[in-house]
Every structure is written in C-alpha cells, then in structure tokens.
C-alpha cells in the first residue's frame, strides 16, 4: 500500500476484533518504530504487551481509556530519561535551546524542581511520538488500526511493567483489527488552514 494511501486511511479506532496479530506483523511494526529519529541524549524502548492481566492493569492506569485492554496488542513507547537538564551548564545546547523555545522562567523551574524524574519525563516527552506514529501508520498498511493514548498515570505504568528508573513510558499504542467504522475526516480547507510566508488576516 502506498504511504499516501495509508495516511489517508489512518483513523483512530477504540474497538477491536478478537483476532491475534501475527508475530511477523508485530516485528514489522517494531522495525518501523526503530527507524524513528532519536535525539542526541536519549533512546527509545518498546514493550509489546499481549498478556491480558497486564493489559487490564495498564487500562486501569489510563484516563477513560479502559477499552485498550481489548486490543490484541498494546505497544508501550518508552524513552531513556538519563539526561537531566538540571545537571547541565548554562551554555548547554539543551538549556539554551529550551529557553529560546519557552522562556528562562519555565526552564529554570524545571532545572531546579526537586522531583527530577517528573521534570525529565516532561522534557523527554515529545520525540518518541514519532516512533508511535510509525507504528500507527505501519499498522494501517496491514489493515490494522490503533490510537495514541497518553492521558495516564505514568508512574503507575512504569511500576506495572517493572521499568528501571532511567526508563519511562510516554505513550501507549493499542493495535488490532478494527471492530468499528470510524467517521470520515472532514474536508481539509487549505484556504482556511494554510498560510505562506506570513499569516494573512
């Protein structure tokens, strides 16, 4: 299936058929996730959860997403949070870049806050979403569907999965054969949603 067709067909699904996903397809999804770009200071790790007991525990640690327990497989996208912006000098690229992106007050707060794991989890939260999207798109090429789930009790999930202290879950990706027909996405109005060079009022 062409990538453009996969993207067009990509819809979030929350109901799944009780059909197992073959090991070959799971390996294909993991391979696509491993091709996502990583940052200079962390690496990604992926859990493949198909044990019903563990899936149920993960589901209960989410916000209104207990339906994930019905997915044949839940991919757990994790990140290495060893890098701590609080240990870096003022001229460190990450310190300077985040101050430029946000502001001094926010970054200084995150550098000085006592709960280092929470701050590191927050600062390392974004890049692994690229890997999660790779999983979703590759699943689509196999006629599978899924959804990104990130409103959850991260610390509880870390404990459920026995993750080491320097690794944290960032997003769950339940995957399966769809048992629902999602609504079609509305027509994208380029005139209203795209601008060139400068915003035109």
C-alpha positions in Angstrom: 0.0 0.0 0.0 1.3 3.5 -0.9 2.3 5.7 2.0 -0.1 8.4 0.9 -3.0 5.9 0.9 -2.1 4.7 4.4 -2.1 8.3 5.7 -5.5 9.0 4.1 -6.9 5.8 5.7 -5.4 6.5 9.1 -8.2 6.8 11.7 -8.2 6.3 15.4 -10.0 3.2 16.5 -11.1 2.1 20.0 -12.9 -1.1 19.3 -11.1 -4.2 18.2 -11.9 -7.7 16.9 -10.7 -10.7 18.9 -8.1 -11.6 16.3 -4.5 -12.2 17.1 -1.8 -10.3 15.3 0.9 -12.4 13.7 4.5 -12.2 15.1 5.7 -11.2 11.6 3.4 -8.2 11.6 4.4 -7.3 15.2 8.1 -7.4 14.1 7.3 -5.2 11.2 5.7 -2.6 13.5 8.7 -2.7 15.8 11.1 -2.3 12.9 9.2 0.8 11.7 9.3 2.2 15.2 13.1 1.6 15.4 13.6 3.7 12.3 12.2 6.9 14.0 14.8 9.6 14.7 16.1 9.7 18.2 17.6 12.7 20.0 21.3 13.0 21.0 20.5 12.4 24.6 18.0 9.6 24.8 17.0 6.3 23.2 13.6 4.6 22.7 12.4 1.3 24.1 9.3 -0.6 23.1 7.2 -3.0 25.1 4.9 -5.5 23.4 2.0 -6.3 25.8 -0.3 -9.2 24.9 -0.9 -10.7 28.4 -4.5 -10.0 29.4 -3.7 -9.4 33.0 -1.1 -6.8 32.2 -3.3 -5.2 29.6 -6.1 -4.8 32.2 -3.7 -3.2 34.7 -2.5 -0.7 32.0 -6.1 0.1 31.1 -6.9 0.9 34.7 -4.0 3.3 34.8 -5.4 5.4 32.0 -7.9 8.3 32.0 -11.1 6.9 30.4 -9.3 4.5 28.1 -10.1 1.1 29.7 -11.0 0.0 26.2 -7.3 -0.5 25.4 -7.5 -3.8 27.3 -9.5 -5.3 24.4 -6.7 -4.6 21.9 -4.8 -7.8 20.9 -1.5 -5.9 21.5 -0.5 -2.7 23.3 2.8 -1.2 22.3 4.4 0.7 25.1 6.6 3.5 23.8 9.3 4.4 26.4 12.3 6.7 26.5 15.6 6.9 28.3 15.5 9.9 30.7 19.1 9.7 31.9 19.9 13.2 30.6 19.0 15.8 33.2 18.8 19.4 32.2 19.3 20.3 35.8 22.9 18.9 35.7 23.9 21.0 32.6 25.8 24.3 32.4 24.0 27.5 31.4 25.6 27.3 27.9 24.5 23.7 27.3 22.6 23.4 24.0 19.6 21.8 25.6 19.4 24.6 28.2 19.8 27.4 25.7 17.5 25.8 23.2 14.7 25.2 25.6 15.0 28.8 27.0 14.7 30.0 23.4 11.7 27.8 22.8 9.9 28.5 26.0 11.4 31.1 28.4 14.0 31.4 31.2 11.5 31.1 34.0 10.0 27.8 32.8 13.3 26.2 32.1 14.9 27.4 35.4 11.9 26.0 37.2 12.3 22.6 35.6 16.1 22.6 36.3 15.6 23.4 40.0 12.5 21.4 40.8 13.1 18.6 43.4 11.3 15.8 41.6 13.9 15.2 38.9 12.1 12.2 37.4 9.0 14.2 36.7 10.9 17.0 35.1 13.0 14.7 33.0 9.8 12.8 31.9 8.3 16.1 30.8 11.3 17.3 28.9 11.7 14.0 27.1 8.1 13.6 26.2 7.9 14.6 22.6 10.3 12.8 20.3 9.1 9.2 20.9 5.7 10.2 19.5 7.3 10.0 16.0 8.0 6.3 16.7 4.4 5.8 17.9 3.1 7.3 14.7 5.4 5.0 12.7 3.7 2.1 14.5 0.2 3.5 13.7 1.0 4.1 10.0 2.7 0.7 9.5 -0.3 -0.9 11.3 -2.5 0.8 8.7 -0.6 -0.8 5.9 -1.5 -4.2 7.4 -5.2 -3.2 7.6 -4.8 -2.8 11.4 -5.9 0.3 13.4 -5.0 1.9 16.7 -4.9 5.0 18.7 -2.3 7.0 20.7 -3.1 7.1 24.4 -1.1 9.4 26.7 -3.5 10.5 29.4 -2.4 8.0 32.0 -0.6 7.5 35.3 2.9 7.2 34.0 4.5 6.2 37.3 1.9 3.5 37.9 2.5 2.1 34.4 6.3 2.2 35.0 5.7 0.0 38.1 3.3 -2.4 36.4 6.0 -3.0 33.7 8.9 -3.1 36.2 10.8 -0.4 34.2 14.2 0.7 35.5 14.4 4.2 37.0 16.0 5.7 33.9 13.3 4.4 31.5 9.8 5.8 31.4 6.7 5.1 29.5 5.5 8.1 27.4 2.6 6.8 25.2 0.6 3.6 24.7 -0.4 2.4 21.3 -3.2 -0.3 21.3 -3.3 -2.0 17.9 -5.8 -4.5 16.4 -8.2 -5.3 13.6 -11.0 -2.7 13.8 -14.4 -3.6 15.0 -15.9 -0.2 14.2 -16.2 2.2 11.3 -14.7 5.5 12.3 -16.1 8.7 10.9 -14.5 10.1 7.8 -12.4 13.1 8.4 -13.9 16.3 7.2 -12.5 18.0 4.1 -9.4 20.0 4.8 -9.8 23.6 3.7 -6.4 24.8 2.7 -7.6 28.3 2.3 -8.6 28.5 6.0 -5.7 26.3 7.4 -2.6 27.0 5.4 -0.6 30.2 5.0 2.5 31.1 3.0 5.3 33.2 4.4 3.1 35.3 6.7 -0.3 34.9 8.4 -2.9 36.9 6.4 -5.9 38.2 8.3 
